Amino acid sequence: MDINSINKTANLVHNNQMSLMIFQMRLDFGGKAPTFYGVNVFKVREVIEGKRFPVAETPNAHPLIEGMIQLRGNFIPVIDMPTWLGCPMTPEEKEKSVIIVSDFSHNIVGFRVAHIHGVEEKEWNELQAAENVNSSGVNRVVNQTKVKHNGQDELCYILDVESLLIECMPDMAEKLRPTLTAASWKSFYEGKQLLAADDSKAIRGYLSTVFEQLGIPNRIFDDGKQLIDYMQTLKDASGISAIVTDLEMPEASGHTVIKFIRADNRFNKLPISVHSSMTSENNARDAKKLGADFFIGKIDTDEITRTLEAMTKIVH
């Protein structure tokens, strides 16, 4: 990604906007309108032709992991995203497929999809919670929006990719079951609530597990707007210990949350940590420039624990 792309993406985030890479899981829709899916462009490293990169099977891997490909000397797992969504590709579609190479918290993975539709810029308020989409209690879709196709508005589902990674990558899943011990610094959090926001249900569950095992009272919101709306009802910050926020969320991004807190005299001394899978140095630098004290990559329980301790020592 060149410096102009980085600056453009940073400006989008500051303005509560994002760029979505839009793709499809199938090429033939049987006469029906195609279903579109999206992922934040900032998490995408590149898109490669699937047929140019033979997959080497990995013994004992999760069924969703096809195997490994070698890309410029690096071995990258390829995940069968259509099968995860219940619409496996035909052999012909797989031959024509592409692989989206992405970076999630320093985990480089490839997602096989059928076709890249394009890139669209969206306001966060154009994304809505995707209700009645997930089945069997499995979280696959986190938000939905509309994209243009043949002059018509079509539904586009924003995928809960963190949930997919947790499901099929054991090293990430293991981090969901931390064994954490008590620490003297926990007294900082007693009698107060740690407020957090993340639009991924899987990540909200993970954070809840970590906080509860640490004995830290908490309240976790589905997006930044809900967190801000709640804080606006409070007289002061006496009942809040700290803030942990994702960056990319509908309605109000983590950047908006940080700016709100630092501009409000009731809350501007609260310690803030960003918890995001967009772990580039530019994102971390950008968040800290706005007023965040720490930046944690998803999912790293040890780093969260160290940061929770460090947040008790912050003085604004």
Summary of the structure (lengths in Angstrom):
residues: 316
radius of gyration: 20.1
end to end distance: 34.8
largest distance: 62.8
contacts: 1001
relative contact order: 0.13
helix: 33%
strand: 32%
